[in-house]
Amino acid sequence: MSILTVEFLAFAACTLLLYYLMPLKVRWLVLVCASAVFVCLSGWYSAAHLTAVALVMWGGGLLLQKKKSRLLLAFLLVLDLGAMVFLKYYPAFSGADLILPLRLSYFTFQSAGYLIDVYRGKAEARKNPLEAWLFIGYFPQLAQGPISTWKELGPQLRTGHRLDPDSFVSGFQQLLWGYFKKLVIADRLASVTTALLKGGDLPGWFVLGGVILYAIRLYLDFSGGMDVVRGFSRMAGIELPENFRRPFFSQSVAEYWRRWHITLGAWFRSYLLYPLTTSKAGIGLGKAASKAFGKKTGRMVPSALATMLVFLLIGIWHTANWNAVVFGTYFGIVMAASMLLDPVWKSMRNTLNLPKDGWMKPFRLVRTWILTLIAQYFAFTAGPGQGLSLMAQTVQPWSFAGFAEQMTGVMELTEWIIAAAGCVIVLVVDILCEKKIDVCGGLAKTHFWIRWPVLLALILVIVVFGVYGSGYDGAAFLYTQF
């Protein structure tokens, strides 16, 4: 069941109604039942696999709490992560056609994080298997993420929440905002990506513009889905962690990845990057590198190498093809180089007396855009060859002859106007949020005669200008496959 369908909205409304009608102590059981129905509607295979993972997580957590055994933890993680690796990547190498459980990566990473946290003493193993199941099977989160820790999500699911009018309205607003970004803008821009993938003799300006629009589309698609998920959860009194924080305002690639898929990055930092850099091997490598390259650079070598490995895995996580390897390796090299060369940049900045703000801020913004856009050539193409071909077309001499025909051949003028107006609205809201202005919270607390006309106008825009209808794939979130 896609979160874009009328069926989902009806399902979510019924869930909220039952949730608030039931006594406070048993409201969490409504979430268990609703999540079970949601998973079962996705197919028996998804339900069986998720339940198996939950049982391993539940039983393994109890065993780890009794005995802190690294061998046991390693065995449980091999079971958990190994099943995901097999199901996701075996078909790519064997040609076999396997059924992938619903949102396999999200609940697998979440269950693995729970086991590690129990081993570290950061989470208490749950005695009730239903609590463990709900933690990874909570249905809004299955739709799009985020990847939560038990500390962030578990207690909220287990505790019954009273109806808070401000939170309910704020959540409803966020849900509508997500549908606006996804249906009105992101799905409308899909035709541009389709035109790029068809290939042919495309002018360089169109290729570059198409890649930029793909990056915008991906942002609106992913963050729109997250807004729907977080909005519904907030209506139930549950706050999911933020997963997307206006990445296009980043001043560096490192900051970009702190704002993009935040919970995925946090998972890799907590459970892979930090353990690698603080291990005996990592500390020993740092000491050896310090002797060879000096303390400032040497102490960064373990972090740089671990970062390269992490981004390679993040790339492969997205999909099992060579583009994923190129994508992850590219960002790993950029991030590692940034770390290792940071002392050099600081020295140059001090020598040249360059300001930290002023004209340097737009310079850093554009630099970050360029570095991240290079990777986008490999994010949506079928292979490295196609990505490199589009890059070559971008730098060929630009000709604007037939500009109008090229643009209207992809979308009608009206469609371009709607997409552009929607992007401007999102940009204005993001700028306000970047300036620490709580647009959603502020609107939720404004007068009734201001708030509801705005919400009704937003609903009308979604209904009238949303991209759906015959042939529309309501499940086509770009991140759904992960």
Secondary structure, DSSP 8 states (H G I E B T S, - for coil): --TTSHHHHHHHHHHHHHHHHS-GGGHHHHHHHHHHHHHHHT-HHHHHHHHHHHHHHHHHHHHHHH---HHHHHHHHHHHHHHHHHHHHHHHHH-------TTHHHHHHHHHHHHHHHHHTSS---SSHHHHHHHHH-HHHHHH-----HHHHHHHHHS-----HHHHHHHHHHHHHHHIIIIIIITTTHHHHHHHHH-SS--HHHHHHHHHHHHHHHHHHHHHHHHHHHHHHHHTT------B--GGG-SSHHHHHHHBSHHHHHHHIIIIIHHHHHSHHHHHHHHHHHHHH-HHHHTTHHHHHHHHHHHHHHHHHH-SSHHHHHHHHHHHHHHHHHHHTHHHHHHHHHHHT--SSTTHHHHHHHHHHHHHHHHHTTTSSSSHHHHHHHHHHHTS----TTHHHHHHHHS-HHHHHHHHHHHHHHHHHHHHHHTT--HHHHHHTS-HHHHHHHHHHHHHHHHHH---STT--TT--TTTT-
